[in-house]
Amino acid sequence: DIKALQTIFECNCVFNPLNSSAVYDGITLGPKELLVIITGVPTDEIAEIVASRVCYATHKVSDDNVVKYYNDLYIGGEYAVYFKYHDTYTYDITVNYSYDSNKLKFAQVESAFDLILAKYKSTNRHVDAITSFDLFNALSSAKLANVIVKDIGMAVGGVAVPFITIPKTRLPRLVSVTYVRTDVVGG
């Protein structure tokens, strides 16, 4: 498995099973063509793993992004596996919460939230989707006294969305967090 390699943080593959071209996330895949997407440092081990599983051509994104499996069974003695690096899928969130300033200062609350959200800002793992419910659960895990997360809004490119679906060619990256706080002193 490519993900098990020490030099690879993430790997996704997209296969076009059709006898005609198909577009995936803006990339045109030829018939019966495999797109290999990685985050990490590529080695020829990737080509060996792909060769052990399929015999399809891989999508050539760049002449530089290729690893090879050397074996006399292949024409020319090698099987080239082209790959692309993951792109990012950026999004922003707005966290609406209430707190009691007699118990905690807003800076303490937002610092705790920032620690939880840090993993969303620098992830090297692909997920298929992120919902406001996922983020709500993450922030609620802080269990801060008298702090209630009321709502989390998500936006992609400045457009509000209820959730995001991330193509396999991209890794999600939280860019900015805006806090909207309500002080319920003694509440």
The 8 nearest C-alpha neighbors of each residue, nearest first, counted from 0:
[[1, 3, 2, 48, 4, 45, 49, 10],
 [0, 2, 3, 4, 45, 10, 48, 7],
 [3, 1, 4, 0, 9, 10, 7, 8],
 [2, 4, 1, 0, 5, 7, 8, 6],
 [5, 3, 2, 7, 6, 1, 0, 44],
 [6, 4, 7, 3, 8, 2, 39, 40],
 [5, 7, 40, 4, 39, 8, 41, 42],
 [8, 6, 39, 4, 5, 9, 2, 40],
 [9, 7, 39, 38, 123, 2, 6, 124],
 [10, 8, 38, 37, 7, 124, 2, 123],
 [11, 9, 37, 36, 2, 38, 1, 12],
 [12, 10, 36, 167, 35, 37, 13, 9],
 [11, 13, 35, 34, 36, 14, 33, 10],
 [12, 14, 34, 33, 35, 15, 11, 167],
 [15, 13, 33, 32, 16, 34, 12, 31],
 [14, 16, 31, 32, 17, 30, 33, 28],
 [17, 15, 31, 14, 30, 18, 32, 19],
 [18, 16, 19, 30, 15, 31, 20, 21],
 [17, 19, 30, 31, 16, 20, 29, 15],
 [20, 18, 30, 17, 21, 29, 31, 15],
 [19, 21, 29, 30, 28, 27, 22, 18],
 [20, 22, 28, 27, 19, 15, 23, 29],
 [23, 21, 27, 26, 25, 28, 24, 20],
 [22, 24, 26, 25, 27, 21, 28, 13],
 [25, 23, 26, 22, 166, 168, 27, 167],
 [24, 26, 23, 22, 27, 28, 21, 168],
 [27, 25, 23, 22, 24, 28, 21, 60],
 [28, 26, 22, 21, 23, 29, 25, 20],
 [29, 27, 21, 20, 32, 22, 26, 15],
 [28, 30, 20, 32, 31, 27, 19, 21],
 [29, 31, 19, 18, 20, 32, 17, 15],
 [32, 30, 16, 15, 17, 29, 18, 55],
 [33, 31, 29, 56, 30, 15, 57, 14],
 [32, 34, 14, 57, 13, 58, 56, 35],
 [33, 35, 13, 58, 12, 57, 14, 36],
 [34, 36, 12, 82, 11, 83, 33, 13],
 [37, 35, 83, 11, 84, 10, 82, 85],
 [38, 36, 10, 84, 9, 85, 39, 83],
 [39, 37, 9, 8, 84, 85, 7, 10],
 [38, 40, 7, 8, 6, 37, 41, 9],
 [39, 41, 6, 7, 42, 38, 37, 8],
 [42, 40, 39, 6, 45, 43, 7, 66],
 [43, 41, 44, 45, 66, 40, 46, 6],
 [42, 44, 66, 45, 46, 67, 68, 47],
 [45, 43, 47, 42, 46, 48, 68, 1],
 [44, 46, 48, 43, 47, 42, 1, 49],
 [47, 45, 68, 49, 43, 67, 44, 80],
 [46, 48, 44, 50, 68, 45, 49, 51],
 [49, 47, 51, 45, 46, 50, 44, 52],
 [48, 50, 46, 52, 51, 47, 53, 45],
 [51, 49, 47, 52, 48, 53, 46, 54],
 [50, 52, 48, 49, 47, 53, 54, 46],
 [51, 53, 49, 50, 48, 54, 47, 55],
 [54, 52, 50, 55, 49, 51, 56, 48],
 [53, 55, 50, 56, 52, 49, 51, 78],
 [56, 54, 53, 32, 57, 31, 33, 50],
 [55, 57, 32, 33, 58, 54, 31, 80],
 [58, 56, 33, 81, 32, 34, 80, 59],
 [57, 59, 34, 33, 81, 60, 32, 28],
 [58, 60, 81, 61, 57, 82, 62, 64],
 [59, 61, 58, 83, 82, 81, 62, 64],
 [62, 60, 63, 64, 59, 81, 65, 83],
 [61, 63, 64, 65, 59, 60, 81, 82],
 [64, 62, 61, 65, 60, 81, 66, 82],
 [65, 63, 61, 82, 62, 81, 83, 66],
 [64, 66, 81, 80, 63, 82, 79, 62],
 [67, 65, 43, 80, 46, 79, 42, 81],
 [68, 66, 79, 46, 43, 78, 80, 69],
 [67, 69, 46, 78, 47, 77, 43, 70],
 [70, 68, 77, 76, 67, 78, 71, 73],
 [69, 71, 76, 72, 77, 73, 68, 78],
 [70, 72, 76, 73, 69, 77, 74, 75],
 [73, 71, 70, 76, 74, 77, 75, 69],
 [74, 72, 76, 71, 77, 70, 75, 78],
 [75, 73, 76, 77, 72, 71, 78, 70],
 [74, 76, 77, 73, 71, 78, 72, 70],
 [77, 75, 71, 73, 70, 74, 69, 72],
 [76, 78, 69, 73, 68, 70, 75, 67],
 [77, 79, 68, 67, 73, 69, 80, 76],
 [80, 78, 67, 66, 81, 77, 65, 68],
 [81, 79, 66, 46, 65, 57, 67, 78],
 [80, 82, 65, 59, 57, 64, 58, 79],
 [83, 81, 35, 64, 36, 65, 80, 34],
 [84, 82, 36, 60, 37, 35, 64, 85],
 [83, 85, 37, 36, 38, 86, 82, 168],
 [86, 84, 169, 168, 37, 36, 38, 170],
 [85, 87, 169, 168, 170, 84, 88, 83],
 [88, 86, 170, 169, 171, 89, 172, 85],
 [87, 89, 171, 169, 170, 172, 90, 165],
 [90, 88, 172, 173, 171, 87, 174, 155],
 [89, 91, 155, 173, 154, 174, 172, 88],
 [92, 90, 175, 154, 174, 173, 153, 176],
 [93, 91, 153, 176, 152, 154, 177, 94],
 [92, 94, 177, 152, 151, 176, 178, 95],
 [95, 93, 151, 178, 179, 150, 177, 96],
 [94, 96, 179, 150, 149, 180, 178, 151],
 [97, 95, 148, 149, 180, 147, 94, 181],
 [98, 96, 181, 147, 180, 146, 182, 148],
 [97, 99, 146, 182, 145, 183, 100, 181],
 [98, 100, 184, 183, 101, 182, 102, 145],
 [99, 101, 103, 104, 102, 184, 182, 98],
 [100, 102, 99, 103, 184, 185, 104, 98],
 [103, 101, 100, 99, 144, 104, 145, 98],
 [104, 102, 100, 101, 99, 105, 107, 108],
 [103, 105, 100, 106, 107, 108, 102, 101],
 [104, 106, 108, 107, 109, 103, 100, 98],
 [105, 107, 109, 104, 108, 110, 103, 111],
 [108, 106, 110, 105, 104, 109, 111, 103],
 [109, 107, 105, 111, 106, 110, 112, 104],
 [110, 108, 112, 106, 111, 107, 113, 105],
 [109, 111, 113, 107, 112, 108, 106, 114],
 [112, 110, 108, 114, 109, 113, 107, 115],
 [111, 113, 109, 115, 110, 114, 138, 116],
 [114, 112, 110, 116, 115, 111, 109, 117],
 [115, 113, 111, 117, 112, 116, 110, 118],
 [114, 116, 112, 113, 117, 111, 138, 118],
 [115, 117, 113, 119, 118, 114, 112, 120],
 [118, 116, 120, 114, 119, 115, 113, 121],
 [119, 117, 120, 116, 121, 122, 115, 114],
 [118, 120, 116, 117, 173, 122, 121, 172],
 [121, 119, 173, 172, 117, 118, 122, 174],
 [122, 120, 118, 119, 172, 123, 117, 173],
 [121, 123, 124, 119, 118, 120, 172, 171],
 [122, 124, 8, 121, 9, 170, 125, 38],
 [125, 123, 122, 9, 170, 126, 8, 171],
 [124, 126, 170, 127, 123, 171, 167, 9],
 [127, 125, 128, 124, 165, 170, 129, 171],
 [126, 128, 165, 164, 125, 166, 129, 167],
 [129, 127, 164, 163, 126, 165, 130, 162],
 [128, 130, 163, 162, 133, 164, 131, 127],
 [131, 129, 162, 132, 133, 163, 128, 134],
 [130, 132, 134, 133, 151, 135, 162, 152],
 [131, 133, 135, 130, 134, 136, 151, 129],
 [134, 132, 130, 136, 131, 135, 137, 129],
 [133, 135, 137, 131, 136, 132, 138, 130],
 [136, 134, 132, 138, 137, 133, 131, 139],
 [137, 135, 139, 133, 134, 138, 132, 140],
 [136, 138, 134, 140, 135, 139, 133, 115],
 [139, 137, 135, 140, 136, 141, 112, 134],
 [138, 140, 136, 141, 137, 142, 135, 148],
 [139, 141, 138, 142, 137, 136, 143, 135],
 [140, 142, 139, 143, 138, 111, 112, 137],
 [143, 141, 140, 139, 144, 146, 138, 145],
 [142, 144, 146, 141, 145, 108, 139, 147],
 [143, 145, 146, 142, 102, 103, 98, 99],
 [144, 146, 98, 99, 143, 147, 102, 97],
 [147, 145, 98, 143, 144, 97, 148, 96],
 [146, 148, 97, 96, 149, 145, 98, 139],
 [149, 147, 96, 150, 95, 97, 146, 139],
 [150, 148, 96, 95, 147, 97, 151, 94],
 [149, 151, 95, 148, 94, 152, 96, 135],
 [152, 150, 94, 93, 131, 95, 153, 92],
 [151, 153, 93, 92, 150, 94, 131, 154],
 [152, 154, 92, 160, 159, 91, 161, 93],
 [155, 153, 159, 158, 91, 160, 157, 90],
 [156, 154, 90, 158, 157, 91, 159, 89],
 [155, 157, 158, 154, 90, 89, 91, 159],
 [156, 158, 155, 154, 159, 91, 90, 153],
 [159, 157, 154, 155, 156, 160, 153, 90],
 [160, 158, 154, 153, 157, 155, 161, 152],
 [159, 161, 154, 162, 153, 158, 155, 163],
 [162, 160, 153, 130, 131, 159, 163, 152],
 [163, 161, 130, 160, 129, 131, 164, 153],
 [164, 162, 129, 128, 165, 130, 160, 161],
 [163, 165, 128, 127, 166, 129, 162, 126],
 [164, 166, 127, 128, 163, 167, 169, 171],
 [167, 165, 168, 169, 164, 24, 127, 170],
 [166, 168, 169, 11, 165, 125, 127, 12],
 [167, 169, 85, 166, 36, 86, 170, 24],
 [170, 168, 86, 87, 85, 167, 166, 88],
 [169, 171, 87, 125, 88, 86, 85, 124],
 [172, 170, 88, 87, 89, 169, 173, 165],
 [171, 173, 89, 120, 88, 119, 174, 87],
 [172, 174, 120, 90, 119, 91, 89, 175],
 [175, 173, 91, 90, 172, 89, 120, 176],
 [176, 174, 91, 173, 92, 177, 90, 120],
 [175, 177, 92, 93, 91, 178, 174, 94],
 [178, 176, 93, 94, 92, 175, 179, 91],
 [177, 179, 94, 93, 95, 180, 176, 96],
 [180, 178, 95, 94, 96, 177, 181, 93],
 [181, 179, 96, 97, 95, 178, 182, 98],
 [180, 182, 97, 183, 96, 98, 179, 95],
 [183, 181, 98, 99, 184, 97, 100, 180],
 [182, 184, 186, 99, 98, 185, 181, 97],
 [185, 183, 99, 186, 182, 100, 101, 98],
 [184, 186, 99, 183, 101, 100, 102, 182],
 [185, 183, 184, 99, 145, 98, 182, 101]]
